[in-house]
């Protein structure tokens, strides 16, 4: 989905979201998938995912769009460039050394103008380190004296895709792409990391039904934030509907077939499926308030074993939240539960935007087997070109009533313009008294420039 479609279907409340990336100026719902050769197994799910949106489009009229010859398509295309250096500092009480140093990423690309209803995008990426005093390898997390900073050096292909808009009210995109669905709780590019998580596959988006968008995709490979690639079978089905102005209802089904998908459960096979619904909107019209906005959201999903996944994968996820917004001031509270299956398994989200949920320190990168209950308050204040942001979390287990501690995250951003932003972020996690978890302090200073 492009940014325009995202705004219309996920409503313009992203500034009130609690995720750091969104509160400080990122997109909230952008779907941007691409392609790979499909393997023969699980054909039914793949066919449904890729064709669900396009199958309804046969009777609709062709959408007009400018189309050029090859020479004009290249000449009218545009180059893209992003430079993002960052200073990192991490202290963890169970590590004798302090992680400190710089990381940087450079992404350069080209987007063509339409050629016979088809356009393409090509990007390359280079990430590097400056005076590094840290461990960038997750495999050494237990043996290294330094806290983990998983931003390795890397040079390679970033997004590469072909997009076709020749079908009525539909778009097909194939290649390597980013995927951001809804608030990115289940599927994201995890873009805080210098190497974004990207997917190789094909997607279809259909908008031929009023106030609705249907999305289906299949991906057969993932490029992780460490720069490595892994095979997977990932089928995504998503439908979004605007029943009222200022409201968005979405339903989704995600099938993630990958035995070792990054979740540290100890299971031989972590494959899962998720089926859920999400409602996001504003209560202000119902209350008759014009000056104040009252954003809210509610979500529920079930996670079960899929395609040979361990039978203990059987737990639910839910979240409720809301607040008040007035001009540049936003205050809200949220409550999220990743349930536990009797202390044997807690809901896992290996493809999520990790920095947007459960605290910036990433202490809960992996959900404990006892599950996780996160209650947090958020405050955002804008003033001219500055944005101040903070959130405070209290963590408990879903099973056993364990106090998992608390975390305070604060950020300040200055935007020269929409393409040039300087951010300061600091996160402090303190463990619960009954746990042996470390105390964590993290600081980042990030400069982002885009062309």
Secondary structure in CASP SS format (residue, H / E / C, confidence):
PFRMAT SS
TARGET T0000
AUTHOR 0000-0000-0000
METHOD secondary structure of the structure
MODEL  1
X C 1.00
X C 1.00
X H 1.00
X H 1.00
X H 1.00
X H 1.00
X H 1.00
X H 1.00
X H 1.00
X H 1.00
X C 1.00
X C 1.00
X C 1.00
X H 1.00
X H 1.00
X H 1.00
X C 1.00
X C 1.00
X C 1.00
X H 1.00
X H 1.00
X H 1.00
X H 1.00
X C 1.00
X C 1.00
X C 1.00
X C 1.00
X C 1.00
X C 1.00
X C 1.00
X E 1.00
X E 1.00
X C 1.00
X C 1.00
X C 1.00
X C 1.00
X C 1.00
X C 1.00
X C 1.00
X C 1.00
X C 1.00
X C 1.00
X H 1.00
X H 1.00
X H 1.00
X H 1.00
X H 1.00
X H 1.00
X H 1.00
X H 1.00
X H 1.00
X C 1.00
X C 1.00
X H 1.00
X H 1.00
X H 1.00
X H 1.00
X C 1.00
X C 1.00
X C 1.00
X C 1.00
X C 1.00
X C 1.00
X C 1.00
X C 1.00
X C 1.00
X C 1.00
X C 1.00
X C 1.00
X H 1.00
X H 1.00
X H 1.00
X H 1.00
X H 1.00
X H 1.00
X C 1.00
X C 1.00
X E 1.00
X E 1.00
X E 1.00
X E 1.00
X E 1.00
X E 1.00
X E 1.00
X E 1.00
X E 1.00
X E 1.00
X E 1.00
X E 1.00
X E 1.00
X E 1.00
X E 1.00
X C 1.00
X C 1.00
X C 1.00
X C 1.00
X C 1.00
X C 1.00
X E 1.00
X E 1.00
X E 1.00
X E 1.00
X E 1.00
X E 1.00
X E 1.00
X E 1.00
X E 1.00
X E 1.00
X E 1.00
X E 1.00
X E 1.00
X C 1.00
X C 1.00
X C 1.00
X E 1.00
X C 1.00
X C 1.00
X E 1.00
X E 1.00
X E 1.00
X E 1.00
X E 1.00
X E 1.00
X E 1.00
X E 1.00
X E 1.00
X E 1.00
X E 1.00
X E 1.00
X E 1.00
X E 1.00
X E 1.00
X E 1.00
X C 1.00
X E 1.00
X C 1.00
X C 1.00
X H 1.00
X H 1.00
X H 1.00
X C 1.00
X C 1.00
X C 1.00
X C 1.00
X C 1.00
X C 1.00
X C 1.00
X E 1.00
X C 1.00
X C 1.00
X C 1.00
X C 1.00
X C 1.00
X E 1.00
X E 1.00
X E 1.00
X E 1.00
X E 1.00
X E 1.00
X E 1.00
X E 1.00
X E 1.00
X E 1.00
X E 1.00
X C 1.00
X C 1.00
X C 1.00
X C 1.00
X C 1.00
X E 1.00
X E 1.00
X E 1.00
X E 1.00
X E 1.00
X E 1.00
X E 1.00
X E 1.00
X E 1.00
X E 1.00
X C 1.00
X C 1.00
X C 1.00
X C 1.00
X C 1.00
X C 1.00
X C 1.00
X C 1.00
X C 1.00
X C 1.00
X C 1.00
X C 1.00
X C 1.00
X C 1.00
X C 1.00
X C 1.00
X C 1.00
X C 1.00
X E 1.00
X E 1.00
X E 1.00
X E 1.00
X E 1.00
X E 1.00
X E 1.00
X E 1.00
X E 1.00
X C 1.00
X C 1.00
X C 1.00
X C 1.00
X C 1.00
X E 1.00
X E 1.00
X E 1.00
X E 1.00
X E 1.00
X E 1.00
X E 1.00
X E 1.00
X E 1.00
X E 1.00
X E 1.00
X E 1.00
X C 1.00
X C 1.00
X C 1.00
X C 1.00
X C 1.00
X E 1.00
X E 1.00
X E 1.00
X E 1.00
X E 1.00
X E 1.00
X E 1.00
X E 1.00
X E 1.00
X E 1.00
X E 1.00
X E 1.00
X E 1.00
X C 1.00
X C 1.00
X C 1.00
X C 1.00
X C 1.00
X C 1.00
X E 1.00
X E 1.00
X E 1.00
X E 1.00
X E 1.00
X E 1.00
X E 1.00
X E 1.00
X E 1.00
X E 1.00
X C 1.00
X C 1.00
X C 1.00
X C 1.00
X C 1.00
X C 1.00
X C 1.00
X C 1.00
X C 1.00
X C 1.00
X C 1.00
X C 1.00
X C 1.00
X C 1.00
X E 1.00
X E 1.00
X E 1.00
X E 1.00
X E 1.00
X E 1.00
X E 1.00
X E 1.00
X E 1.00
X E 1.00
X E 1.00
X C 1.00
X H 1.00
X H 1.00
X H 1.00
X H 1.00
X C 1.00
X C 1.00
X C 1.00
X C 1.00
X C 1.00
X E 1.00
X C 1.00
X E 1.00
X E 1.00
X E 1.00
X E 1.00
X E 1.00
X E 1.00
X E 1.00
X E 1.00
X E 1.00
X E 1.00
X E 1.00
X C 1.00
X C 1.00
X C 1.00
X C 1.00
X C 1.00
X C 1.00
X C 1.00
X C 1.00
X E 1.00
X E 1.00
X E 1.00
X E 1.00
X E 1.00
X E 1.00
X E 1.00
X E 1.00
X E 1.00
X E 1.00
X E 1.00
X E 1.00
X E 1.00
X C 1.00
X C 1.00
X E 1.00
X E 1.00
X E 1.00
X E 1.00
X E 1.00
X E 1.00
X E 1.00
X E 1.00
X E 1.00
X E 1.00
X C 1.00
X E 1.00
X C 1.00
X C 1.00
X C 1.00
X C 1.00
X C 1.00
X E 1.00
X C 1.00
X C 1.00
X C 1.00
X C 1.00
X C 1.00
X C 1.00
X C 1.00
X H 1.00
X H 1.00
X H 1.00
X C 1.00
X C 1.00
X C 1.00
X C 1.00
X C 1.00
X C 1.00
X C 1.00
X C 1.00
X C 1.00
X C 1.00
X C 1.00
X C 1.00
X C 1.00
X C 1.00
X C 1.00
X E 1.00
X E 1.00
X E 1.00
X E 1.00
X E 1.00
X E 1.00
X E 1.00
X E 1.00
X E 1.00
X E 1.00
X E 1.00
X E 1.00
X C 1.00
X C 1.00
X E 1.00
X E 1.00
X E 1.00
X E 1.00
X E 1.00
X E 1.00
X E 1.00
X E 1.00
X E 1.00
X E 1.00
X E 1.00
X C 1.00
X C 1.00
X C 1.00
X C 1.00
X C 1.00
X C 1.00
X E 1.00
X E 1.00
X E 1.00
X E 1.00
X E 1.00
X E 1.00
X E 1.00
X E 1.00
X E 1.00
X E 1.00
X E 1.00
X E 1.00
X E 1.00
X E 1.00
X E 1.00
X C 1.00
X C 1.00
X E 1.00
X E 1.00
X E 1.00
X E 1.00
X E 1.00
X E 1.00
X E 1.00
X E 1.00
X E 1.00
X E 1.00
X E 1.00
X C 1.00
X C 1.00
X C 1.00
X C 1.00
X C 1.00
X C 1.00
X C 1.00
X C 1.00
X C 1.00
X E 1.00
X E 1.00
X E 1.00
X E 1.00
X E 1.00
X E 1.00
X E 1.00
X E 1.00
X E 1.00
X E 1.00
X E 1.00
X C 1.00
END
